[in-house]
Amino acid sequence: MSNDANTHAEDEGREAVDVGRITHDLNNQIMVIQGNASLMKMKSSEWPEMLDMANQILAASQRAAELIRQLQQISSAAV
């Protein structure tokens, strides 16, 4: 393998690691959002509109989690 090819492969490896770190951090934030939305659902009897808001938050966070999984798959395939 040429030096340029080696450098390119190393760069791709670093990029995959960076994507992995970023997606890990995003997943942590998604878990906080989902946890708090679940708590909102539990308290929704005190404020009925809260149930709808909590469901919207959970749905959006689940879509975000799916996008993160797709990014992880793409970065894994690139290595």
Distance bins in CASP14 RR format, pairs under 12 A and 6 or more apart:
PFRMAT RR
TARGET T0000
AUTHOR 0000-0000-0000
RMODE 2
METHOD distances of the structure
MODEL  1
1 7 0 0 0 0 1 0 0 0 0 0 0
1 8 0 0 0 0 1 0 0 0 0 0 0
1 9 1 0 0 1 0 0 0 0 0 0 0
1 10 0 0 0 0 0 1 0 0 0 0 0
2 8 0 0 0 0 1 0 0 0 0 0 0
2 9 0 0 0 0 0 1 0 0 0 0 0
3 9 0 0 0 0 0 1 0 0 0 0 0
3 10 0 0 0 0 0 1 0 0 0 0 0
4 10 0 0 0 0 0 1 0 0 0 0 0
4 11 0 0 0 0 0 1 0 0 0 0 0
5 11 0 0 0 0 0 1 0 0 0 0 0
5 12 0 0 0 0 0 1 0 0 0 0 0
6 12 0 0 0 0 0 1 0 0 0 0 0
6 13 0 0 0 0 0 1 0 0 0 0 0
7 13 0 0 0 0 0 1 0 0 0 0 0
7 14 0 0 0 0 0 1 0 0 0 0 0
8 14 0 0 0 0 0 1 0 0 0 0 0
8 15 0 0 0 0 0 1 0 0 0 0 0
8 78 0 0 0 0 0 1 0 0 0 0 0
9 15 0 0 0 0 0 1 0 0 0 0 0
9 16 0 0 0 0 0 1 0 0 0 0 0
9 78 0 0 0 0 0 1 0 0 0 0 0
9 79 0 0 0 0 1 0 0 0 0 0 0
10 16 0 0 0 0 0 1 0 0 0 0 0
10 17 0 0 0 0 0 1 0 0 0 0 0
10 79 0 0 0 0 0 1 0 0 0 0 0
11 17 0 0 0 0 0 1 0 0 0 0 0
11 18 0 0 0 0 0 1 0 0 0 0 0
11 78 0 0 0 0 0 1 0 0 0 0 0
11 79 0 0 0 0 0 1 0 0 0 0 0
12 18 0 0 0 0 0 1 0 0 0 0 0
12 19 0 0 0 0 0 1 0 0 0 0 0
12 74 0 0 0 0 0 1 0 0 0 0 0
12 75 0 0 0 0 1 0 0 0 0 0 0
12 76 0 0 0 0 0 1 0 0 0 0 0
12 77 0 0 0 0 0 1 0 0 0 0 0
12 78 1 0 1 0 0 0 0 0 0 0 0
12 79 1 0 0 1 0 0 0 0 0 0 0
13 19 0 0 0 0 1 0 0 0 0 0 0
13 20 0 0 0 0 0 1 0 0 0 0 0
13 75 0 0 0 0 1 0 0 0 0 0 0
13 76 0 0 0 0 0 1 0 0 0 0 0
13 78 1 0 0 1 0 0 0 0 0 0 0
13 79 1 0 1 0 0 0 0 0 0 0 0
14 20 0 0 0 0 0 1 0 0 0 0 0
14 21 0 0 0 0 0 1 0 0 0 0 0
14 75 0 0 0 0 0 1 0 0 0 0 0
14 78 0 0 0 0 0 1 0 0 0 0 0
14 79 0 0 0 0 0 1 0 0 0 0 0
15 21 0 0 0 0 0 1 0 0 0 0 0
15 22 0 0 0 0 0 1 0 0 0 0 0
15 71 0 0 0 0 0 1 0 0 0 0 0
15 74 0 0 0 0 0 1 0 0 0 0 0
15 75 1 0 0 1 0 0 0 0 0 0 0
15 76 0 0 0 0 0 1 0 0 0 0 0
15 78 1 0 0 1 0 0 0 0 0 0 0
15 79 0 0 0 0 1 0 0 0 0 0 0
16 22 0 0 0 0 0 1 0 0 0 0 0
16 23 0 0 0 0 0 1 0 0 0 0 0
16 71 0 0 0 0 0 1 0 0 0 0 0
16 72 0 0 0 0 1 0 0 0 0 0 0
16 73 0 0 0 0 0 1 0 0 0 0 0
16 74 0 0 0 0 1 0 0 0 0 0 0
16 75 1 0 1 0 0 0 0 0 0 0 0
16 76 1 0 0 1 0 0 0 0 0 0 0
16 77 0 0 0 0 1 0 0 0 0 0 0
16 78 1 0 1 0 0 0 0 0 0 0 0
16 79 1 0 1 0 0 0 0 0 0 0 0
17 23 0 0 0 0 0 1 0 0 0 0 0
17 24 0 0 0 0 0 1 0 0 0 0 0
17 72 0 0 0 0 0 1 0 0 0 0 0
17 75 0 0 0 0 1 0 0 0 0 0 0
17 76 0 0 0 0 0 1 0 0 0 0 0
17 78 0 0 0 0 0 1 0 0 0 0 0
17 79 0 0 0 0 1 0 0 0 0 0 0
18 24 0 0 0 0 0 1 0 0 0 0 0
18 25 0 0 0 0 0 1 0 0 0 0 0
18 71 0 0 0 0 0 1 0 0 0 0 0
18 75 0 0 0 0 1 0 0 0 0 0 0
18 78 0 0 0 0 0 1 0 0 0 0 0
18 79 0 0 0 0 0 1 0 0 0 0 0
19 25 0 0 0 0 0 1 0 0 0 0 0
19 26 0 0 0 0 0 1 0 0 0 0 0
19 68 0 0 0 0 1 0 0 0 0 0 0
19 70 0 0 0 0 0 1 0 0 0 0 0
19 71 1 0 0 1 0 0 0 0 0 0 0
19 72 1 0 0 1 0 0 0 0 0 0 0
19 73 0 0 0 0 0 1 0 0 0 0 0
19 74 1 0 0 1 0 0 0 0 0 0 0
19 75 1 1 0 0 0 0 0 0 0 0 0
19 76 0 0 0 0 1 0 0 0 0 0 0
19 77 0 0 0 0 0 1 0 0 0 0 0
19 78 0 0 0 0 1 0 0 0 0 0 0
19 79 0 0 0 0 1 0 0 0 0 0 0
20 26 0 0 0 0 1 0 0 0 0 0 0
20 27 0 0 0 0 1 0 0 0 0 0 0
20 68 0 0 0 0 1 0 0 0 0 0 0
20 69 0 0 0 0 0 1 0 0 0 0 0
20 71 0 0 0 0 1 0 0 0 0 0 0
20 72 1 0 0 1 0 0 0 0 0 0 0
20 73 0 0 0 0 0 1 0 0 0 0 0
20 74 0 0 0 0 0 1 0 0 0 0 0
20 75 1 0 1 0 0 0 0 0 0 0 0
20 76 0 0 0 0 1 0 0 0 0 0 0
20 78 0 0 0 0 0 1 0 0 0 0 0
20 79 0 0 0 0 0 1 0 0 0 0 0
21 27 0 0 0 0 0 1 0 0 0 0 0
21 28 0 0 0 0 0 1 0 0 0 0 0
21 71 0 0 0 0 0 1 0 0 0 0 0
21 72 0 0 0 0 0 1 0 0 0 0 0
21 75 0 0 0 0 0 1 0 0 0 0 0
22 28 0 0 0 0 0 1 0 0 0 0 0
22 29 0 0 0 0 0 1 0 0 0 0 0
22 68 0 0 0 0 1 0 0 0 0 0 0
22 71 0 0 0 0 1 0 0 0 0 0 0
22 72 0 0 0 0 1 0 0 0 0 0 0
22 75 0 0 0 0 1 0 0 0 0 0 0
23 29 0 0 0 0 0 1 0 0 0 0 0
23 30 0 0 0 0 1 0 0 0 0 0 0
23 64 0 0 0 0 0 1 0 0 0 0 0
23 65 0 0 0 0 1 0 0 0 0 0 0
23 66 0 0 0 0 0 1 0 0 0 0 0
23 67 0 0 0 0 1 0 0 0 0 0 0
23 68 1 0 1 0 0 0 0 0 0 0 0
23 69 0 0 0 0 1 0 0 0 0 0 0
23 70 0 0 0 0 1 0 0 0 0 0 0
23 71 1 0 1 0 0 0 0 0 0 0 0
23 72 1 0 1 0 0 0 0 0 0 0 0
23 73 0 0 0 0 0 1 0 0 0 0 0
23 74 0 0 0 0 1 0 0 0 0 0 0
23 75 1 0 0 1 0 0 0 0 0 0 0
23 76 0 0 0 0 0 1 0 0 0 0 0
24 30 0 0 0 0 0 1 0 0 0 0 0
24 31 0 0 0 0 0 1 0 0 0 0 0
24 68 0 0 0 0 1 0 0 0 0 0 0
24 69 0 0 0 0 0 1 0 0 0 0 0
24 71 0 0 0 0 0 1 0 0 0 0 0
24 72 0 0 0 0 1 0 0 0 0 0 0
24 75 0 0 0 0 0 1 0 0 0 0 0
25 31 0 0 0 0 0 1 0 0 0 0 0
25 32 0 0 0 0 0 1 0 0 0 0 0
25 68 0 0 0 0 1 0 0 0 0 0 0
25 71 0 0 0 0 0 1 0 0 0 0 0
26 32 0 0 0 0 0 1 0 0 0 0 0
26 33 0 0 0 0 0 1 0 0 0 0 0
26 61 0 0 0 0 0 1 0 0 0 0 0
26 64 1 0 0 1 0 0 0 0 0 0 0
26 65 0 0 0 0 1 0 0 0 0 0 0
26 66 0 0 0 0 0 1 0 0 0 0 0
26 67 0 0 0 0 1 0 0 0 0 0 0
26 68 1 0 1 0 0 0 0 0 0 0 0
26 69 0 0 0 0 0 1 0 0 0 0 0
26 70 0 0 0 0 0 1 0 0 0 0 0
26 71 0 0 0 0 1 0 0 0 0 0 0
26 72 0 0 0 0 1 0 0 0 0 0 0
27 33 0 0 0 0 0 1 0 0 0 0 0
27 34 0 0 0 0 0 1 0 0 0 0 0
27 61 0 0 0 0 0 1 0 0 0 0 0
27 64 0 0 0 0 1 0 0 0 0 0 0
27 65 1 0 0 1 0 0 0 0 0 0 0
27 66 0 0 0 0 0 1 0 0 0 0 0
27 67 0 0 0 0 0 1 0 0 0 0 0
27 68 1 0 1 0 0 0 0 0 0 0 0
27 69 0 0 0 0 1 0 0 0 0 0 0
27 71 0 0 0 0 0 1 0 0 0 0 0
27 72 0 0 0 0 1 0 0 0 0 0 0
28 34 0 0 0 0 0 1 0 0 0 0 0
28 35 0 0 0 0 0 1 0 0 0 0 0
28 65 0 0 0 0 0 1 0 0 0 0 0
28 68 0 0 0 0 0 1 0 0 0 0 0
29 35 0 0 0 0 0 1 0 0 0 0 0
29 36 0 0 0 0 0 1 0 0 0 0 0
29 61 0 0 0 0 1 0 0 0 0 0 0
29 64 0 0 0 0 1 0 0 0 0 0 0
29 65 0 0 0 0 0 1 0 0 0 0 0
29 68 0 0 0 0 1 0 0 0 0 0 0
30 36 0 0 0 0 0 1 0 0 0 0 0
30 37 0 0 0 0 0 1 0 0 0 0 0
30 57 0 0 0 0 0 1 0 0 0 0 0
30 58 0 0 0 0 0 1 0 0 0 0 0
30 60 0 0 0 0 1 0 0 0 0 0 0
30 61 1 0 1 0 0 0 0 0 0 0 0
30 62 0 0 0 0 1 0 0 0 0 0 0
30 63 0 0 0 0 0 1 0 0 0 0 0
30 64 1 0 1 0 0 0 0 0 0 0 0
30 65 1 0 1 0 0 0 0 0 0 0 0
30 66 0 0 0 0 0 1 0 0 0 0 0
30 67 0 0 0 0 1 0 0 0 0 0 0
30 68 1 0 0 1 0 0 0 0 0 0 0
30 69 0 0 0 0 0 1 0 0 0 0 0
31 37 0 0 0 0 0 1 0 0 0 0 0
31 38 0 0 0 0 0 1 0 0 0 0 0
31 58 0 0 0 0 0 1 0 0 0 0 0
31 61 0 0 0 0 1 0 0 0 0 0 0
31 62 0 0 0 0 0 1 0 0 0 0 0
31 64 0 0 0 0 0 1 0 0 0 0 0
31 65 0 0 0 0 1 0 0 0 0 0 0
31 68 0 0 0 0 0 1 0 0 0 0 0
32 38 0 0 0 0 0 1 0 0 0 0 0
32 39 0 0 0 0 0 1 0 0 0 0 0
32 57 0 0 0 0 0 1 0 0 0 0 0
32 61 0 0 0 0 1 0 0 0 0 0 0
33 39 0 0 0 0 0 1 0 0 0 0 0
33 40 0 0 0 0 0 1 0 0 0 0 0
33 54 0 0 0 0 0 1 0 0 0 0 0
33 56 0 0 0 0 0 1 0 0 0 0 0
33 57 1 0 0 1 0 0 0 0 0 0 0
33 58 0 0 0 0 1 0 0 0 0 0 0
33 59 0 0 0 0 0 1 0 0 0 0 0
33 60 0 0 0 0 1 0 0 0 0 0 0
33 61 1 0 1 0 0 0 0 0 0 0 0
33 62 0 0 0 0 0 1 0 0 0 0 0
33 63 0 0 0 0 0 1 0 0 0 0 0
33 64 0 0 0 0 1 0 0 0 0 0 0
33 65 0 0 0 0 1 0 0 0 0 0 0
34 40 0 0 0 0 0 1 0 0 0 0 0
34 41 0 0 0 0 0 1 0 0 0 0 0
34 54 0 0 0 0 1 0 0 0 0 0 0
34 55 0 0 0 0 0 1 0 0 0 0 0
34 57 1 0 0 1 0 0 0 0 0 0 0
34 58 1 0 0 1 0 0 0 0 0 0 0
34 59 0 0 0 0 0 1 0 0 0 0 0
34 60 0 0 0 0 1 0 0 0 0 0 0
34 61 1 0 1 0 0 0 0 0 0 0 0
34 62 1 0 0 1 0 0 0 0 0 0 0
34 63 0 0 0 0 0 1 0 0 0 0 0
34 64 0 0 0 0 1 0 0 0 0 0 0
34 65 0 0 0 0 1 0 0 0 0 0 0
35 41 0 0 0 0 1 0 0 0 0 0 0
35 42 0 0 0 0 0 1 0 0 0 0 0
35 54 0 0 0 0 1 0 0 0 0 0 0
35 57 0 0 0 0 1 0 0 0 0 0 0
35 58 0 0 0 0 1 0 0 0 0 0 0
35 61 0 0 0 0 1 0 0 0 0 0 0
36 42 0 0 0 0 0 1 0 0 0 0 0
36 43 0 0 0 0 0 1 0 0 0 0 0
36 50 0 0 0 0 0 1 0 0 0 0 0
36 53 0 0 0 0 0 1 0 0 0 0 0
36 54 0 0 0 0 1 0 0 0 0 0 0
36 57 1 0 0 1 0 0 0 0 0 0 0
36 58 0 0 0 0 1 0 0 0 0 0 0
36 61 0 0 0 0 1 0 0 0 0 0 0
37 43 0 0 0 0 0 1 0 0 0 0 0
37 44 0 0 0 0 0 1 0 0 0 0 0
37 50 0 0 0 0 1 0 0 0 0 0 0
37 51 0 0 0 0 0 1 0 0 0 0 0
37 52 0 0 0 0 0 1 0 0 0 0 0
37 53 0 0 0 0 1 0 0 0 0 0 0
37 54 1 0 1 0 0 0 0 0 0 0 0
37 55 1 0 0 1 0 0 0 0 0 0 0
37 56 0 0 0 0 1 0 0 0 0 0 0
37 57 1 0 1 0 0 0 0 0 0 0 0
37 58 1 0 1 0 0 0 0 0 0 0 0
37 59 0 0 0 0 1 0 0 0 0 0 0
37 60 0 0 0 0 1 0 0 0 0 0 0
37 61 1 0 0 1 0 0 0 0 0 0 0
37 62 0 0 0 0 0 1 0 0 0 0 0
38 44 0 0 0 0 0 1 0 0 0 0 0
38 50 0 0 0 0 0 1 0 0 0 0 0
38 51 0 0 0 0 0 1 0 0 0 0 0
38 54 1 0 0 1 0 0 0 0 0 0 0
38 55 0 0 0 0 0 1 0 0 0 0 0
38 57 0 0 0 0 1 0 0 0 0 0 0
38 58 1 0 0 1 0 0 0 0 0 0 0
38 61 0 0 0 0 0 1 0 0 0 0 0
38 62 0 0 0 0 0 1 0 0 0 0 0
39 46 0 0 0 0 0 1 0 0 0 0 0
39 50 0 0 0 0 0 1 0 0 0 0 0
39 54 0 0 0 0 1 0 0 0 0 0 0
39 57 0 0 0 0 0 1 0 0 0 0 0
39 58 0 0 0 0 0 1 0 0 0 0 0
40 46 0 0 0 0 0 1 0 0 0 0 0
40 47 0 0 0 0 1 0 0 0 0 0 0
40 48 0 0 0 0 0 1 0 0 0 0 0
40 49 0 0 0 0 0 1 0 0 0 0 0
40 50 1 0 1 0 0 0 0 0 0 0 0
40 51 1 0 0 1 0 0 0 0 0 0 0
40 52 0 0 0 0 0 1 0 0 0 0 0
40 53 1 0 0 1 0 0 0 0 0 0 0
40 54 1 1 0 0 0 0 0 0 0 0 0
40 55 0 0 0 0 1 0 0 0 0 0 0
40 56 0 0 0 0 0 1 0 0 0 0 0
40 57 1 0 0 1 0 0 0 0 0 0 0
40 58 0 0 0 0 1 0 0 0 0 0 0
40 61 0 0 0 0 0 1 0 0 0 0 0
41 47 0 0 0 0 0 1 0 0 0 0 0
41 48 0 0 0 0 0 1 0 0 0 0 0
41 50 1 0 0 1 0 0 0 0 0 0 0
41 51 1 0 0 1 0 0 0 0 0 0 0
41 52 0 0 0 0 0 1 0 0 0 0 0
41 53 0 0 0 0 1 0 0 0 0 0 0
41 54 1 0 1 0 0 0 0 0 0 0 0
41 55 1 0 0 1 0 0 0 0 0 0 0
41 56 0 0 0 0 0 1 0 0 0 0 0
41 57 0 0 0 0 1 0 0 0 0 0 0
41 58 1 0 0 1 0 0 0 0 0 0 0
42 50 0 0 0 0 1 0 0 0 0 0 0
42 51 0 0 0 0 1 0 0 0 0 0 0
42 54 0 0 0 0 1 0 0 0 0 0 0
43 49 0 0 0 0 0 1 0 0 0 0 0
43 50 1 0 0 1 0 0 0 0 0 0 0
43 51 0 0 0 0 1 0 0 0 0 0 0
43 53 0 0 0 0 0 1 0 0 0 0 0
43 54 0 0 0 0 1 0 0 0 0 0 0
44 50 1 0 1 0 0 0 0 0 0 0 0
44 51 1 1 0 0 0 0 0 0 0 0 0
44 52 0 0 0 0 1 0 0 0 0 0 0
44 53 0 0 0 0 1 0 0 0 0 0 0
44 54 1 0 0 1 0 0 0 0 0 0 0
44 55 0 0 0 0 1 0 0 0 0 0 0
44 57 0 0 0 0 0 1 0 0 0 0 0
44 58 0 0 0 0 0 1 0 0 0 0 0
45 51 0 0 0 0 1 0 0 0 0 0 0
45 54 0 0 0 0 0 1 0 0 0 0 0
47 53 0 0 0 0 1 0 0 0 0 0 0
47 54 0 0 0 0 0 1 0 0 0 0 0
48 54 0 0 0 0 0 1 0 0 0 0 0
48 55 0 0 0 0 0 1 0 0 0 0 0
49 55 0 0 0 0 0 1 0 0 0 0 0
49 56 0 0 0 0 0 1 0 0 0 0 0
50 56 0 0 0 0 0 1 0 0 0 0 0
50 57 0 0 0 0 0 1 0 0 0 0 0
51 57 0 0 0 0 0 1 0 0 0 0 0
51 58 0 0 0 0 0 1 0 0 0 0 0
52 58 0 0 0 0 0 1 0 0 0 0 0
52 59 0 0 0 0 0 1 0 0 0 0 0
53 59 0 0 0 0 0 1 0 0 0 0 0
53 60 0 0 0 0 0 1 0 0 0 0 0
54 60 0 0 0 0 0 1 0 0 0 0 0
54 61 0 0 0 0 0 1 0 0 0 0 0
55 61 0 0 0 0 0 1 0 0 0 0 0
55 62 0 0 0 0 0 1 0 0 0 0 0
56 62 0 0 0 0 0 1 0 0 0 0 0
56 63 0 0 0 0 0 1 0 0 0 0 0
57 63 0 0 0 0 0 1 0 0 0 0 0
57 64 0 0 0 0 0 1 0 0 0 0 0
58 64 0 0 0 0 0 1 0 0 0 0 0
58 65 0 0 0 0 0 1 0 0 0 0 0
59 65 0 0 0 0 0 1 0 0 0 0 0
59 66 0 0 0 0 0 1 0 0 0 0 0
60 66 0 0 0 0 0 1 0 0 0 0 0
60 67 0 0 0 0 0 1 0 0 0 0 0
61 67 0 0 0 0 0 1 0 0 0 0 0
61 68 0 0 0 0 0 1 0 0 0 0 0
62 68 0 0 0 0 0 1 0 0 0 0 0
62 69 0 0 0 0 0 1 0 0 0 0 0
63 69 0 0 0 0 0 1 0 0 0 0 0
63 70 0 0 0 0 0 1 0 0 0 0 0
64 70 0 0 0 0 0 1 0 0 0 0 0
64 71 0 0 0 0 0 1 0 0 0 0 0
65 71 0 0 0 0 0 1 0 0 0 0 0
65 72 0 0 0 0 0 1 0 0 0 0 0
66 72 0 0 0 0 0 1 0 0 0 0 0
66 73 0 0 0 0 0 1 0 0 0 0 0
67 73 0 0 0 0 0 1 0 0 0 0 0
67 74 0 0 0 0 0 1 0 0 0 0 0
68 74 0 0 0 0 0 1 0 0 0 0 0
68 75 0 0 0 0 0 1 0 0 0 0 0
69 75 0 0 0 0 0 1 0 0 0 0 0
69 76 0 0 0 0 0 1 0 0 0 0 0
70 76 0 0 0 0 0 1 0 0 0 0 0
70 77 0 0 0 0 0 1 0 0 0 0 0
71 77 0 0 0 0 0 1 0 0 0 0 0
71 78 0 0 0 0 0 1 0 0 0 0 0
72 78 0 0 0 0 0 1 0 0 0 0 0
72 79 0 0 0 0 0 1 0 0 0 0 0
73 79 0 0 0 0 0 1 0 0 0 0 0
END
